[in-house]
Structure formats: C-alpha cells, structure tokens
Amino acid sequence: MHSGLDLNLLVALDALLEEESVSGAARRMHLSEPAMSRTLGRIRRALGDPVLVRAGRSMVPTPHALAIRAEVRAVVERAQGLFTASGAVDLRTLTRTFTVLAHDVFAATHGAALFHRAAAEAPGVRLRFLSENHLDAPALREGIADLELGVIDSTSPEIRVEHLHQDRMLAVVRPGHPLLADGPITPERFAAARHLSISRRGRLHGPIDTALADLGLRRTVTGSVASFPAGLFVLLTSDLVGLVTARSRAIADVLGLIAFEIPLALPELPFGMAWHPRHDADPAHAWLRDRVRTLLADPGPGPGPEPGPWR
C-alpha cells in the first residue's frame, strides 16, 4: 500500500472480504453499489490484486485476499478499539457479523435462543454459524471464525480456551426399536445392534468401540454421517442405534426418538469456547462470549432413567 492510501479503504476491504459481495458490502457501509464498486476499484489499484473475482453469479476472494483477510480484520478491530471506551460498546448501534464455528447440534439446540438474545440486545448484529469441517484449518487464527464452540482440541498456545461444561453421549433409537423391547440393555445387547457413527471426518471407530473392546465385545457400524441432526433423521426410519449429547437430547425428543444411557464407561465431553487473543479487549466480542456463557450456564438434563441393569 502506498503512503497516500486512505485508511478508510481498510474498512471497505474488510466488508468486501466478509460479504464477498459488492452489494452486501454497500448495504453494510450504507453506500450505493456504484460507490462501493468505485471503492473496490481503488482497493484493487492499491493492492495490485483483483481482490474479488466473478465465479458464476457470485464473487470469490483471490488467494492474496484470503491470505490477508485475517490481518485486515485484526487491523480494523484494533482501529475501532481506539475509538471505543475500554469495556464499553453501544449494542443498539453496533453493526457486526460474528462467525461461530460449531457442530450443527449446537445451532439446532441453542441457535434460536442466541438469535433471539442478539435481536433484543444488539439488532445490528448478525450471527453466522459454520459447521465443523472435516479438515482442521486454523479458523480462529486466520479470521475465518470469531468464536469456536464444542470439544476444543486445539493445542495452539495462541488460542484462548474457556471450559463451559461437561457433557456425555446418549444412545438414540426409534420408538419400538427391538433394543427397547427385549429386556435390560446390557453391553452385550448394545454391541449386537447395528450402529450409526457421527463423525465430521467419516470415522467408523470411536470411544464406544474402545470401551466395548475392554469388555471383549465388538459392534457393527453400518456407516456414518457428519452431524447429529442428520443422524437423528436416519434413525427415524431404521433400526440403527445412533448418538446424541445429553444437553441436546431435546432435538431427539422433538422427533419422538428415544434416548437412553449407554451401558458403558465412556469419557465425558469437555465443552468449551475458543477465540483468538486479538479479541480479548474487544467489548463486542466479550458481549458475545458472555451471551454464550449465560446460555450454557443451565446444567441441562441430568441422567435419565436407566433402561435396566448394565450387566
């Protein structure tokens, strides 16, 4: 960038990279589309890069734009912080899009409550949920996501991680499933059923298989799907045994499925949230973290009635 560059172009560039649309960025910045198109032209000349290129009916960032997106976002956030009193933010006038990386089951279970809270407190805030990808990209560091929710397995020392609660897995079947009708659900009967794995990476083996192996047992895994909600719909019309977390069993209940305790000693799931430290002093981001923290403060459902002796 040359020394005479208008630093307002950084704000426009940030909007364009987030919206990936001239019209979307224009609405966000309260400009006309022709004005935003002229601004994009100035940015292209300053960077010596097209920034956004046409791909069918949409626009996509160039490799250079993707490479600088996180830094552009960080610079804009730091600049905005200079003009914001420490710890203060006017939620009623805040215009911001937060990207939350989380498993589909979180959006299905808690999304409505979070959208409602944002609409009531910060009507200019938009929440964009991204599903966990089968690839482990550094989404927080690269600015792809503002907040990650779930079982955080990042070992990067630069990522802030806050533990929120412990969760556990439950088994789920359709009403009238044979496993419910023929006596207590023992590890042996549980292993003998046909199972559906839930894995964003397509894995067919997990902690359940490890626990069964410790008892000299082995189950048959018919296949896998990438998300819990998809798995629940598969269970509705099959004799497969699926999974759901205890805190999200409400979505299984809504579908009329039966959730029960798994007759195995399984490790608990440490649910938490993670963010990049560049957001530490950002009052708007702190508001989002606080709302997620409050939303998940409810201890959730306790252990349900056991389907029978485990052994």
N, C-alpha and C positions, 0 to 999 in steps of 0.2 A: 504494500500500500504506500502511495506517495504521501509526502508530508502535508499536502493541501487537502487530504481526504476529509470530507465531512463525516464526523464520527456518528452522526445520526444514521448513516448507511449501515452501521453495525446492527442497529435495532431493526432496520428493514431486512437486512440479511438474515437475522435470527428468525424473523417472522416468516420469511420465504422458505427457509430450510425446515421450519416446523410445519408449516401448512403445505409445503410442496405444491403451491398454487398461487398464481398472481392474484386471482380474485379473492381467495381466502386471506392472503396477507393484506390485501387492500381493506377488506372489512375489518380485520383486526386492528389496523393502524388508522382506520377512519379516513381512508383516502379513496379516490376514484381509481378504477382499474387502469385508465391511461396514465395516471400519475404514478401508480406502482410499477407499471411497465417501464416508464422512463427511469424510475429509480433502479429497477433491475438492470437496465442498460448501463447506468453509471457504475453499478457494482461490478458488472462484467468487465467493463473497461479498467476499473481499479485493480481487479484481481487477475485480469488476463485469462479468465476462465468463464465458460458459459453459465456455470453455477446450476441452473436448471435447464433440462432439455426435454423436448417433447417425446413422449412414449405412448403412442395411441392417442387416447383422449385425455391423458393425464401428463404430468410432468414429474421427472425424477431427478434427484441430485447427481451431479457428476462425481467421480471418485475424489476430486480435490475438495468439493463441497462437503462430502461425507467426512473427509479427513479433518476438516477444520470446524465441523459443526459443534462439537463439544466445547472447543475453546471459545468460539463465538458466543455460545450460550453462557459460559462462565464469565466472560468479559462483560456481557450485558447485565448479568445478575450482579456483578461487583459494582458496576456503574450505578445501577438502580439503588444498590445499598447505600451508596454515598449520599443519596438524596432522601433516604428514609431514616427516620429516627430509630435508634437502636431498640429492637424489640417491638416496634410499632408498625402496624400495617392497617390501612383503611380497607377492610374487607368489602365494604359496599361498593367501592370504586375499583377494586382490584380486577385487572384483566389478565388472565393467566391460563395456560393449559398445562396440566400436570399429567405426565405419563407414568402409569403404575404397572409394573411388571408383576404379574401374579398368576397363579393357577386359575383356570376357569371356575373352579369350585368357589373361590373367594368372591369373584364377581357375581356368581349365581346366588350366593348366600347373603353377602353383605353389600353388594353393589347398590341396590335400591336405597338402603339407609344412608350410604355415603353420598349418593347423588342428592338425596333429599336435604341432608345437612349442608352440602355445598350450596344448593339453591337458596336455602334460607339465610345463610350467613354471608356467602360470597357469590352472588348471582352471576358475576362476570367470570367465574372460574369454570373451566371445563376439565373433566376427568376422562382420560383416555386409557383404557385397560388393554394391555398387551399380554397375550398368552406366553407362558414359558416356551422357549424354543428348544428343539432337540439339540441345538448347538449351544455351547456355553460361551457366548460372547460377553465381553466386559461392558454390559449395557449401562451400568451406572457411571463408570469411568469415561465412557465415550459419549455420554449425554443422551443415549437412546431412551433411557428411562430416568425419572426423577426419584422413584421410590420402588423398592422391591419388597414383596411380601411373600412369606412362605417359609419353608425349611431352608435357611440360608446356608449354602455350602461354600461360599466364597472364603478363600484363605488370604485374600489380598489385604495387607496391613493398612492400605489407604481407605478401606471401606468401613464406615461406621455400621455396627450391627447392634440392635436392641432386641433382647428377648421379650416376647409378649405373653406367651402361654405354652403349656404343654398340651398336645393333642394325642389322639390314638386312633387306630384303624378299627372299623367295624365291618363285619361281613354283611352283604345285602343280597336278598333273593326276592323273587316274585311271590305273591300270595299263593299258597297251595304248593309250594316247592316241596319235593319229596324229602328234603333235608329237615323240614319242619314237622313232618308227619310221622316219622318212624322212630320216635324216642329221643333220648338226650343226644345233643350234638357233641360227640366225642372227637378228639383229634383224628381218630381212625375214619369216622364217617365224614368228617370235614375234608380229609385228604382224598377220600374216594370220589368226591364230587368233581365235576368239571368246572374249571375256573377261568375267569376273565381277568387279565392283568391290566392295570392302569399305569402307563408309563409314557412320558413325553419322548423318551428315546426308543420306545418299542421293546423294552426289555421284557423277557418272559420269566425272569427269576428275580426273587427279592427276599426280604426278611422273613416272609411266611415260609418260603422254601427252606431257608436256613433253620428256622425253628422246627419244621417238620423233620428235617434230616437229623436233628438232635434226638428225635424220638424214633428214628429208623423208618420214617414214613416219607412218601413222595406223592405229590399231587399231579394231576394232569391240567396243564394250562392250554386252553384251546386257542387263545390269541390275546391280542392286546389292543387297547385304544388309548388315545393320548390324553383324555380328560375324564374326570369323574362324571360330569353330566352326560357325556356321550355314552359312558358305560352303563349308566342307570337306564337309559332308553333301550340298550341292548338287553338288559336283564328283564325288562317288562315282558318280553315275548320269547324267553328262552329259559332253560333250566341251568344256566350258568350261575356261578357264585361270584359276585363282584365285591367291590370295596367302596367305602365312603368314610370320611373322617367323622369323629363323634360330633364335632362342632358344626358340621354341615349336613347332619343326618336329616335336617328339616326338608331338604330338597328330595330326599328319598321318601319321606313321609308324604309329601305333597303328591308324589306319583303313585302312592299306595303300595310301595315296596316295604319289605320287612327287613329291618336292620337288627343285628344281634351281635353279642360279644364273640370274638374269635377265640376258640378254646386253645390258645397257645400263649406262651410268654413272649410277647413282642416288645421291642423298644418303643418308647414314646417318641412323639414327633415334636421337636422344639420349634414352634412357630415364632417368627420374628420379622422385623423390618430392617432394611438396609438402605443406606444412601451414601453419596459421595460427600466428603467433608467440605466441599465448596458450598454446600447448602447449610452448613452449621449455623451461620449467622443470618440466614435468610428468613425473615419473620413469616413470609407467606408459606414457605416450606415447613417451618416449625408449626404453623397452624394445621397444615395437612397431617403432619406426623401426630399432632395432638388429637386430631379427629379420629384417625385410625386407632390410636391408643385407647381412646374413650370407647369407640365402637366395639373393640375387642376385650374390654375390661370385664364384661359379663363372663363368669366362669363357664357358661354353657351347660349343656346337659350332662348330668353325671352318668355313671354306669347304668345301663338299662337292666331289666330283669334278665337273668341268665336263662338260656334256653334249656338248661339242665346241667348235671354234673359233667365236668370236663373229662373225667377219667372213670 
